[in-house]
Amino acid sequence: MPNDMHSERLAILGGKPVRQRPWPRWPRADENTEKNLLDVLHSGRWAISGMYSGRKPYERQFAEAYAAFNDVSYAVPVCNGSASLVVALQALNIRPGDEVLVPGIVWVACASAVTRIGGVPILVDVEPDTLCMSLEAARKAVTPRTRVIMIVHLYSGFADIDGFVKLSQETGIPLLEDCSQAHGARWKGRRVGTFGDIGVFSLQDSKLLTCGEGGVAITSDPRLYGLMEQLRDDGRRYTVSPPPLGHPELEEIGTVQGYNYCMSEFHAAVLTDRLRHLDGENRVRHENALYLEELLAEVGDVRPLRRRPEVTQPTYYHYGLLLNRQAFGNYKSDVIRRALMAELNLFMEPVDDPLNQNILYNPLRSPRTREALKEALNPARFDLPVAARVHKDCLTFSHSVLLDDREGMEDIARAFSKVKKNHHLLSQLA
Ligand SMILES: *Cc1c(COP(=O)(O)O)cnc(C)c1O
């Protein structure tokens, strides 16, 4: 790009953007995805509660494929990621007032799933360079009422799995791994989501594996599996052997109070196809991320979230970048982000606000919140100094960008470089 006056005018101020070409679209589908969907459409069975048609439902096919993919015994598909959390927490026997450790920065569903079933989320501060729950802070937050430790691998960061497994073993408190942002990642060769008692995944539109709206919980514990199976379908479970044609494939067990959180056949049909692409897509993203990191190191003052050496297959739900904002004129990251978005014709997202100051997390506004728990649930009672500081220095963009070619990575680095060099012009916006 010629270094003339015009090209250096920031796009947000009317200059020529670094890139106009569109970025790769997400979600993806091909003829095989379409074939599976049409197959369901004409199959005479759209839900697991539909009548047996002589074939294994897609929901079961996906459950088996996803369990095999993760090398665990069982998977329970559900209607969304939040439901996977609810079903998992119920299987782990959260009772009213029980405490669950939840990271201070995370999607609101991680905390609201706990309050939905009467539990108390204990907001735990995060590590400054991975944004994931701090092991040290978690250790301090454990009380005799702690019933579950929920860790989340956030954006492109990973929690200290070995440390949390050890904490769980020492305290006897079950570990729940929310891998909604890390499908297919490996820790020392083993898939994430398999280290705790249960692993859960959202399969919502933006995620690395998606059917629009969906979720899945995995475990190797037959007892937890049996509970989750019933919890997600009003107390029913699949019959051991197939029923006669045209009969229900579910039997009524009812040893727990279940609800309907089932995944439809259409969703499972999409997932059964898309799962085959997950590892390959994750490899492409990783190669591009490594290249981008080389380029950004040259730009300086912008670095990726720390990659732990134990992570042998990284994932990038959103690619998280930490800015040295001083080198960018010390503007709020929102200003820098808007300048970058204009250069790249790309939506970039700030990091979620810490849950003690998050507009979406309102346990005290729920009419069902018990008076006795109001003090415990007040988000403002938690002190999250690291979260409060680092979330302001970080911005993220979707994993789909990392499915672009190498030129795309060069565009991103060029945009950072241009905004950094010309940050003085941003005073007009601030
Ligand atoms: C997306 C997400 C959820 C919620 O999943 P939904 O499918 O939107 O209900 C929960 N936890 C994390 C970490 C997520 O990223």
PDBQT file of the ligand as one rigid body, heavy atoms in Angstrom, charges set to zero:
ROOT
HETATM    1  C1  LIG A 501     -22.560 -19.153  24.589  1.00  0.00    +0.000 C 
HETATM    2  C2  LIG A 501     -22.237 -19.534  25.972  1.00  0.00    +0.000 A 
HETATM    3  C3  LIG A 501     -23.191 -20.024  26.876  1.00  0.00    +0.000 A 
HETATM    4  C4  LIG A 501     -24.674 -20.019  26.595  1.00  0.00    +0.000 C 
HETATM    5  O1  LIG A 501     -25.059 -20.778  25.558  1.00  0.00    +0.000 OA
HETATM    6  P1  LIG A 501     -26.472 -20.549  24.849  1.00  0.00    +0.000 P 
HETATM    7  O2  LIG A 501     -26.449 -21.597  23.795  1.00  0.00    +0.000 OA
HETATM    8  O3  LIG A 501     -26.475 -19.169  24.292  1.00  0.00    +0.000 OA
HETATM    9  O4  LIG A 501     -27.515 -20.770  25.861  1.00  0.00    +0.000 OA
HETATM   10  C5  LIG A 501     -22.768 -20.466  28.106  1.00  0.00    +0.000 A 
HETATM   11  N1  LIG A 501     -21.486 -20.411  28.474  1.00  0.00    +0.000 NA
HETATM   12  C6  LIG A 501     -20.542 -19.880  27.658  1.00  0.00    +0.000 A 
HETATM   13  C7  LIG A 501     -19.137 -19.850  28.122  1.00  0.00    +0.000 C 
HETATM   14  C8  LIG A 501     -20.888 -19.420  26.397  1.00  0.00    +0.000 A 
HETATM   15  O5  LIG A 501     -19.947 -18.904  25.614  1.00  0.00    +0.000 OA
ENDROOT
TORSDOF 0
